[in-house]
Amino acid sequence: MVNTGELIDRFRGLFPGTEPVWTVRAPGRVNLIGEHTDYNDGFVLPMAMSQALHVAAGPAADDLIAVHSTAYGQTVSFPAADPGPPGEPFWSNYPRGVAEMLRREGVRPRPGRLLIHSEVPLGGGVSSSAALEVGCALAMLALAGQSLDPVRLAMLARRAEHEYAGSPCGIMDQFICVLGRAGHALLLDCRTQTFEHVPLPLADRELLVVNTQVRHELGSSEYPVRQRQCRAGLEHIRRIHPEVRSLRDVTPAMLKAVQRDMDELTFDRCWHVVTEIERTRRAAEALREGDLPEFGRLMYGSHFSLSGKYGVSCPELDAVVEIARGVPGVDGARMTGGGFGGCAIVLAHREAEPALRAALARDYDRRFAHPALVYATRAADGASVARL
Ligand code: GLA
């Protein structure tokens, strides 16, 4: 947990003569299931994490928005009225991008100072970038004395990611960061953008995040490749089923029927998406029925499909899932987020946690010569602003 007093002291030290007036909390996320389905109009089932990014913000008397990141130890600034195009350092594109998107949305960003401190691991597959976008957007809105409908806010943050960070992401990360609810997962229909908060009946279970400490850099080049492969598969299917608009409309049987016309790789990519959408629906149903063993089985199914068919896992993530699977009391495990590193999640009976930690310390460390970091998380509320 971040200590607000320390954040304020740090703000005053960095920006003498400026007083913080607002604090913002923007959570990271774990996706429970529904991976690489959002850009295929499918379903996702993420939750906001208790670990969050924090912003302290105060108005300034000049024309600038200046932003300091404790993670990078840098301050960047740009004119509030004209944030300008993307540039260096790379992380500055997130605050600059949301300032520009707010401006395009008709909100006039006001001069101010922002201090950012995050507990969400960077490059860890738990959406530190969406937290940064949403956190900065809410701080800038507060400084401008305005607010925005949550769905519009999520869409705006995603546009900043597309245009300023160059990442063609789906809508899951920004949505959950804004719309998370404590104790609940969010079942989001990425086609209609309608959603349902599904209670997480965890009772005697715990949700553990296992950070492989492998940064998911490869993900940024492979992500658009997967999007292209999905589109290529869709084109094949549309020759027989012209009514199909996205992989969301395709059933496993329809896909099997065109398998002969497709190369194996394209088929495998589409197979993952089509079956993952189905698994996500079933997983939401399992939660509603309190059937956590079934939920766990679906998590494993998701992981093996992401690893074997979609090709977005890595040896470290596969190892975490295999090790977890061997520990009595573990219901399920899978990689979470875009893949190629970052985090896995494990659903386990609370008393299984020490055995899981021991197994990881023994088998993961030995294989990869570095530890995996394990921490418990809970489903938290979406981003919020408070006046100091
Ligand atoms: C990244 C993207 C999301 C989603 C996931 C994979 O986190 O930002 O939009 O596509 O990958 O499920």
Boltz pocket constraint, residues with backbone or C-beta under 6 A from the ligand:
constraints:
  - pocket:
      binder: B
      contacts: [[A, 31], [A, 34], [A, 35], [A, 36], [A, 37], [A, 38], [A, 39], [A, 125], [A, 169], [A, 170], [A, 171], [A, 172], [A, 173], [A, 337], [A, 338], [A, 339]]
      max_distance: 6.0
